[in-house]
Amino acid sequence: MTSFEDLLQILSEEPRPFSSGELAARLGVSTRTIRNYVTAASEHYGRVIASSHSGYRLDACALARVRLRPAPAGPRDDGPEARLAHILRVLVAAQGPVSVFDLAEQLHVSESTIEADLGKARPLVAQFGLRLARDHERLSLQGEEPAQRRLMRRILTGAAVRRPQFIDVEEVAHRLQEPELLGFKKQLREVLDDFQLSINEWTADELVAHIAIMVDRVRHGRSVDASRLTPDDALAPVSRAVSELVARVFGVQVPEREVAYLALLLLTKAAPAYPEETSSPEVRAFLDEHYLAMVTRIVAKLNNNYLVDLSDERFIAFLAMHVRSLVQRAAQHGSARIPVGQSVKNTHPLVHELAVFIARHIQLETGIEVSEDEIGFIAFHVGGRLLSMHAQDDEVAVAVVVPRYYDVHVSLAHAVEAAVAGTGRVDRVITDVEDVGPDLSADLIVTTVPLPRAPDVPVIRTGLLLTDADLERIREMTANIAAGHKRFKAAAWLTTVMEPELFTRIPGGQDRDTALETAASLLARAGAVGPEFLDQVKERERLSTTAFASGAAIPHTIEMTAARTAIAVCLADRPVDWGGTPVKLIAMLCLSADSRDAFGDVFDAVIKALVDPAKVARLAAADSYDAFVATMLDML
């Protein structure tokens, strides 16, 4: 559900004012709701949003200061959510049955209110493999100790009945009355570093919460069943080191069976810093051959489907560990959660699409359901791999021309190389002007001297010592050339797949499936797809909606199995209800295997146009095929 946190995320994207109309369109709400979000953010964080005639602007520094400020001590929420959390906490901590009457007295509510809360509690505890047992007014929570700990962690994160969120260690420390917990994470990281194990910020907080709960349970005489623990002996040294740290910080002697429990926690929350070094016994404890083989197969299929070679030992090892954790979370009815604003669906659509492909094949191989947030985490892995790859065909080729004077040409070339990193590369360093002619192969030339016979490409003239202004000009020109390459490639491709008979206007007002059938029928009549296409599109929608808050949807299949590549466009006079998102522009893609080399650039270019509400509004207003194509090409 959209909230003021989503508003803050958009405001944080650029240091400029955003109009209420733009924000409303981006979030798919009214301008009045935007004003309410601003008010809510001010009540929660103070004056972090400045308002003027130009719009709303975020004071990012003020927001960062507020978020770092310690939370006030004292009683927390006293509403129904906090009441349910209190009841569950009492049941988890109790040594025996608890009286319904005692709970009502503690919480200053009626017994009927407690009965209603218990009705909410039953399905919640069932998610953890637990159940509420009752004998007249006496209540008890039944189930295994590890499951009760998982429930307790959920309670302590404040997410027992609210929207799932990431762990607030301060909240856990407050509720367990363990002030030492606040400095524990840093010490824990230091211990893990000694064993070349790493934990990211999110899993670090989860691990700290798990350990805090373990300490609390051990103090109350509750411990795990040793017979159910079978950790790898390779992790015994690190788990013992962590147990010694727990003893020093919390003054709790960790029983031997809890040392084994710590090893299992590390196995699910930590990761080797160098997973490709499979000779290490610690690394082998984390890497499961079954998941390595599965991920290797899936990545091979992805490479073949998209012509994007993600094969890399380190990437596959990290992804295999992630998939193993994903399957374990699913077995425990859990799911990883992406913080507000971290979705890559809008910002990196191709990366998200590759993650959806991987998620679907994980589902096929394991039978589990992969949630939208889990797809987001897979996308982080894919995005990290893509960032480490440098596809030279997409980079701007830069030639540096500088007469030889000692080694000045070397330092200047290095400075240019650093300036264009990520979008370009220095292909040639030319020290003799006579070598520069009209046939020089380059997209951009940076030169310190006049060039009488330069090719017809942009030329930037600088001095021998590059200034900040020179470097900024080089960066900006390189980025513009790279964007131009992508626009040209996308535009050339689009004009071949957008055909007049695949364009139509529809009345709208119907549901998603009806609109999908209309668009798919256009492609089928054109001979682009077979009878199975519509079902494949619906399968893709079930994994993750292809609609955007901008009012556009881009339905497509996961596999590229069309007879030929084409795009059917349906513009709706009234919005289509796309699973709760109003949509006025539907661009249904069918892709054949021979179009894979153009897919990435085109997919990114099209979606970047269709996530912008203003651009979608312009496109949706087109009254003919020619007007639509002209508008789209103008945007690219």
N, C-alpha and C positions, 0 to 999 in steps of 0.2 A: 504494500500500500504506500502511495506517495506521502511524504511528510516534509516538514521543514528541513530535515537533514538532506533530502534530495535537492531542495532549493539551494542550500548552502553549497552542495557539490557543484551545481551549475555555476553559481557565482564565483566559485574558486577557480574555474577554468581559465578565466582571463581577467586581468586587472582593469576592468572597464565597467561603466554603468550598464545595466540590463533593464530594458523597459518592462513594465508589468505585462504588456501584451506578448513580448517575446518569451518571457518566463512561463506565462500561462500556456502558450503554444507548445513549448518544450515539454512541459509536465502534463499536458492534456487536462488542465483544470481552468477555472474561471479566474479573471483578474481579482475578483473579490477573495477567492481562496488564496491567491498569492499574498494579498494584504494580511490575511489571517496567518499564513505561514511566517511572514515577517514578524508579526506580533508574537507568535509562539516562539520563534527563535530568540527574540529580544527577552522574553520572559525566562527562557531557559539559559541563555548565555550572556545576557546584557546587550549593550549597544555594539553589536558586531556588524550590523548592516546599516550603511548610511543611505539616506533617502534624499533625492533632489529632483529637480525638474527633468534631469537627464535619465533618471531611473534609480535602480538599486545597485549599490556597490558594496562588496564584502571587505571588511577590515580584517584581512587574513591574520595579521600579527595579533590583534586583539582576540580573535577566536582561538588561536594557538595558545595564548596565555591562559585563557579561561579553561581550556581543555586540560592544561597541565596543572591547574590549581587543585589542591587536595579537596576531596569531597567532605562536607561537614559531617561531624560525628553526630550521634544521636539517633532517635527513631527514624526509620525510613517509611516507605509507603504504608498506609493503613487502609487501603481499599480492598475490594474482593480479591484482587490478584495476590496482594501481599498476605491476605488471610489464608488463601489456599496454600501458598508457599509455606506459611507457618505451620499449618496442619501437617503437611507432608514432612517438614523438617522434624516435628515432634515424633511422628510415626517412625521415621528412619532412625532417630536417636534413641528411641525408647527401648528399655531392656525387657519390657513385657507389654501386655495390652494397655490401651489408653481409653479412658472414659469419654464418651461423647459429651456428657454433662460437664466434665472438667474442661474440655476444649471450649465449650460455649462460655464458661465462666472466665477462662483466660482471655478470650477475645472480646468479651462483653457484647455478645450477640445471642440471639435465640437459638434453641436447639434445632428449629426448622431451618434456620440459616446454615447451620453446620451440616444438616442432612443434605441441603442443596449443594454445598461445597463438596461433600463426599461423592455426589453424583458426577461432579466434574473431575474428581480425583481418580475415579476408577479407570476410565479410558486412558488417562494420562500415565498412570503407573503401569498399565498393561503394555504400553509402548516399550517398557524396559524389562518385560518378562516378569513383572511383579503383580500381586493381587492384594486387595483389601479383604481381610477375613474379619467376620463379625460374630460375636456371641452376645446377643441382647445389646446392651449399650457399650460393650467392650470391643475396641478396634485394635487390629494389629496388621502390620505390613509383612507379607510373606514372600520370600524369594531369596535368591543367592546374594551373598555379600557383594560381589562385584557389580551386580545389577543395582543394588541399593546405593552403591557409591556413584554409579552413573546418574541415578536419579538425584542424588544429593548435589552433584556438580551442577546439574541443570537448575536446581532450585537456587543455588548460590549465585548463578550468573544472572538471576532475575528474569530468566526466560522460561519458567515453568509453564506459564499460561499466556505469556506475551509473545510478540514476534521474536523468533530466535535471534540472538545477537552474540557478539563476541564477548569474551569473559572480561569482567572488570575486576582486576586483582584487588583493588582497594575495597570493593564491595565484599569480596570473599574474606579479606582480612578483617573487615568490620564485623561481619556476621559470625565469624569463628572466633573473634577476639584474639587474633594472632598478629600483633603489630609487626613481629619479625618477618612476616611474609613479604612486606613491601620491599625489602632489600634482598630477598632470597633469590629472585630471578637472576640478578647479575652474578651472584656466587655460583648458581647452578650452571650458567653458561660457561663460567671459567673452568668448572670441573669437566664439563663435556668437551670443551676445547682441548683439554689435556689428552683426551682419547680420540681426537679428530672427529668428533660428532658435532653436528650443527642442528639448531632449531630456529625456525623463523619466528617473527614476532607473535604471530597468532598462536602457533602451537606451543610457544614458550609459555604463554599465559595459561593455556589448557593444561600443560604439564604441571605448572605451579599449582593450579587449582586441584588437580588430581592428588598431588603430594600433600597439599593442605588437608584434604579430606581424609587421606590415609592417616595423617598425624592425629586428626580429631577422632577417628574411629579407634585407633590403637589406644589413645588416652582413655577411651570409654570401654576398653576391654573387648572390642570387636576386631576380628581379623579375618583374612581370607582363608579358604580351605586349601592347605598346602597340596593336597592330592590332585587339585585341578590345575596346578601351575607346572608347565613344562617349557621353561625358557631355554634358549640356547646358552650353553656354558660359556660361549665366547663373550657374552655380555656380563658375566659375573663380576669381573674386575670393576667395570664402570658402575654397575648397580651398587656394589659395595661402597665405592667412593661416594656415591650420592647418599647412601644411607648414613655414612659417617658425617656428611655435611648436615643432614637432617638432625642427627643427634646433637651436633654442635650448636645449630641455630635454634632448635625447638626444645632441646633437652629431653628428647624422647628416644629411648633405645628401640631401634627397629628390629622386630623379630625376624628370624631367618626366612620364614615364608613370605614376609613382606619384602625382603630383598629380592626374592624371585618375582614378586608382583612388580617391583620397580623395573626389573629387566624387561617385563612385558610392556610396561608403560613406555619405556625408552624405545622399544621396538616399533611402537605405533606412532610415537610423537617426534622422535629424533630421526636423523638421517646422517649417513657418512658424508664427510666433506668431499671425499674423492671416491664416489661409488664405482668408477670404472676400474679401480685397483682391486680386482676380484680375488687376488691372492691373500688379502687380509682376512683373518677369521672374523673380525668385527663386521666387515663389509658383507661377508658371506651370510652372517646372521640376519642381515636386513634383506638381502636379495634372495628371492624365491625363484627357482628355475622355472616353475610353472608360469609365474607372472612375467618373467623375462621373455619366455617363448611366446606368450600371448601378445605382449606389447610389440615384440619384433614382427609378428604376423600382421598386426593391425597397422603398424607404421608402414610396412611394405605395401599393404593395400592402399593406404592413404597416398603414398608416393606414386603408385601406379594410377590412382584416380585423378590426382590433381597435378601431377608432374612437379611436385615440390619435394625435394629430397631431404627429409628430416633425419635420415639414418645417421646416428652418432652414438657411440657407446655410452657417453655420459648422459645424453638426453634420454636414451632408452632405459638406462639404469634408474634415473630419477623418476621417470614416468612409471616404470614397473613398481617402484616402491609406493608411488602415489596410488596406483590402481589397487595394490594390495591393501592399503589403508582404506581406500574407498569401499572395497568389498567387505572389509571388517566392520566399517561404520554401518553399512547396509544391513549386515547380519545382526547388529545391535540396534536397529531401527533408528540410526542416526544419520546425519548429513553434515558436511562441512558448510560453513556459512560465509558468504562474501560480504564485507562491510558495505554500508550504503555508499553508492557512487563508484564502486569498483568494477562495475560490469564492463566487459569489453565488447558487448554486442553492438553498441552504437559507435564506439570509438575505433574499434579494429574488427570490422565485420568479417573479413576473410579469416582472421585468426579464430573468431568465434565459430565460423562454419567448419573449419578443420577440427575444432574441438567437438562439435556436434557429431561429425563423422566418427571420431574416436569413441565418443560416448555410446553411439548406437552399436558399434561392434563390441564394446565391453558388455553391453546389455545382451547381445546375441550369444556371447561366449560364456557369460556367467549367470544369466537369467535374473539379474538384479535390475532395479530401476535407478537410473542416474538422474538426479535432480538438476534443476537449472543452475543452482549454485555450484554443484559439483562440476558441471560443464564449464562454469567460469574458472574454476581452479585448473582444470585441464587446459583451458585457453591460456592461463598464465604460463604453464610449462611450454606450450607450443609457441607462444609469443617470445619467450626467452630464447628458445632455440632459433627462431627466425631472426631475432636481433643479432645472434652470433654468426649468422650466415651473411656473406656478402656476395649477392648475385651480381656479378660485374656487368651483365647485359643491361641491367636497369640503372647502373650508375653513370653519372656524367663524366665523360672523358675530358680531362683538363691537361693542356700543354702549357708548360712554364718556359718562357723565353727570357734568359738573362745572360749577358756576356760573361765569360769566365773572368773572375777577379778573385784570386786565391780560392777560398771555398764558400764565397758568398752565395753561389748558385745552390749549394747543398742546403744551407740554412733556410734560404728563401723557399726552396721546394718543400722542405719539411713543414714550414709554417703554412703554406698553401694546402698541403696534404691534411694537416690538422683541421684547417678551416672547413674543408669540404667533406670531412669524414662523415660517413653515413649516407650521403647523397652522391658523392663523386669520388674520383681517384685521380691522382697525378699519373698520367700515362707516359709522358715524355718530358725530359728536361733538356732544352735546346740552348746551347751556348754560342752557336753561330747563326746569325740572322739569315745567312744565305740558305740555311736548311729549311726556312719557313717559306712555303709556297702555297698556291691555291689548292694543291692536292693533299695538304696536311690533314690527317684524320684526327679531328678533335671536335668536341662540342663547345669548348670554351678555351680561350687563350688568355693567360695572364703574362704580361710582358713589361719589362722595365725600359724598353726602347721602342721607337717607332717601327712599324712593320709595313714596308711598301708593298709586299705581295702576300698579304694575309688571306686565308680562305674566308668564305662568307659565313662566319660564325661570330658570336659576341666576343669582343676583345676588351679586357680591363687593363688599363695602363697604371702602373704603380712606380714607386721609387724603389731603390735597393733595400731600404729598411721599411718594411711594411708597418703601416700605422693601424690602429684599431679600426679606423674608417675604411682602410683598404680591405682588411679582413672581413668586415661586415658587408662590403660591396661584393666580395667574392662569394661569401656564404649566400647572400640573397640571390645573386645571379644563378648560382648553382642550383639552388632550390627551385627557382623559376623554370630553369631548363628541364630539371627532372620532372616537375609537374606538367610541363608542356609535353614531354614524351608520353607520360601516362594519359594525358587528355587526348592526344592524337591517336594513340593506340585504342583507347576506349571508344572514341568517336568513330573511327574507321570500322571497328567491330560492330558497334550499335547500328550503324546505317545498313549493315548487311542482314541483321536479324530482326529489325523492326519493320514489319510489312503492313500495308493498309488493311488487309483482310484480318489481321490479328489485333485491330484496334476497334473498340466499341465503347459506347456510353450505355450505362445501365441505370434503371430507376433508383436502385439502392434500397435501403430500409430492410433488406433481408439479412439472414445470418451468414456466417462464414462459409459453411458447407455449400450453400446455394451459389454464392459468388465463386467459390472454387470450381464448382461444376460448370459454370458459365465460361470461365477462363479456359479450363481444360478442354471444353468442347471446341473452342476456337482452334487450339493447337491440334486437336485430333482431326478436325475437318481439313486442316492444312497438311495433314500427313506427317506432322513432326513427331507425334507420340503415339504409343499403342494404348490398348484398353487398360493396362495395368497402371498407367501414369497417375491417374487421379488418386488411387489408393496409396501410391508411394508418396505423393505430395501430402496427403493427410497424415501418413506416418511421420513425416518430417515435422509437421505442425505439432504432433503430440509430444515430440521431444522438446521443442522450444518454439514458441510462436514466432512467426516471421513478420508480425505487425510492429510498427513503431508509433510512439506517441505523436509523431508528426502528422499522422493520418494516412500513412502509406503502408502497404504490405507487399512483400516480395516472396510469395510462395514458390517452392521449388523442391526437387527431390534431393536425396543425399548422393545417390550414385548418378553418374553421367551416362544415361542409357538411352537418350532420345535418338530418333533416326536422324534428326538434324537439329541444330541449335536455333532457337527462336524465342521471342518474347511476346506474350499476349498481354495487352494493356486494356483494363476496364476502368473507366472513370465513372464514379457513382454520383448521381444528382443529390441523393441523400446518403448519409454515412451507413456503411455496412457494420453490423455488430461483430467484430472480430474477436470473439472471446472476451468481451468487455472493453475492447479498444475500438473507438469509432474510426473507420477507414474510408477514405474517398478515392484513393488511387491504388489499384491492384496491378502489379507487374509480375506476371507469372513466367518464370524462366524454365525452359527445358534445354538441357545441355547434352551435346553429343561428345564422345570421347575425343574427336579431332579438334575440339575447341578448347581443350584444357590449357594450352599454352597461353591463351588470352584471358582465361577465367579470372585469375587473381586481380589483375589491374582493373578489369571491367567491373567485377563484383564490387571492389572497393569504391570505384568512381561512381557507380550507380547508387550505392547505398549512401555515400556521403552526400549526394544530392537529395536523396529521399528521407534522410533523417532531419532535414532542415524544414520546419513547418512553413516558412515563407516560400521556399522553392516548391514544396508539395502543393501549396495553394495555387501557385502559378501554373503548375503542370495540370492540376485537376480542373482548372478553368479552360483548358484547351478545348475548342469545339470541333477540331478535326485532326486527322492523323498528321497532316503537314504541320499544323500549329504545334502539336505535341512534340514531334521530332525536332523542330526548330528550337523550341524552348529547351529541350533536354540538351541539345548540342551546345546551346548558348551557355548553359550552366556548367558543362564539362570543360 
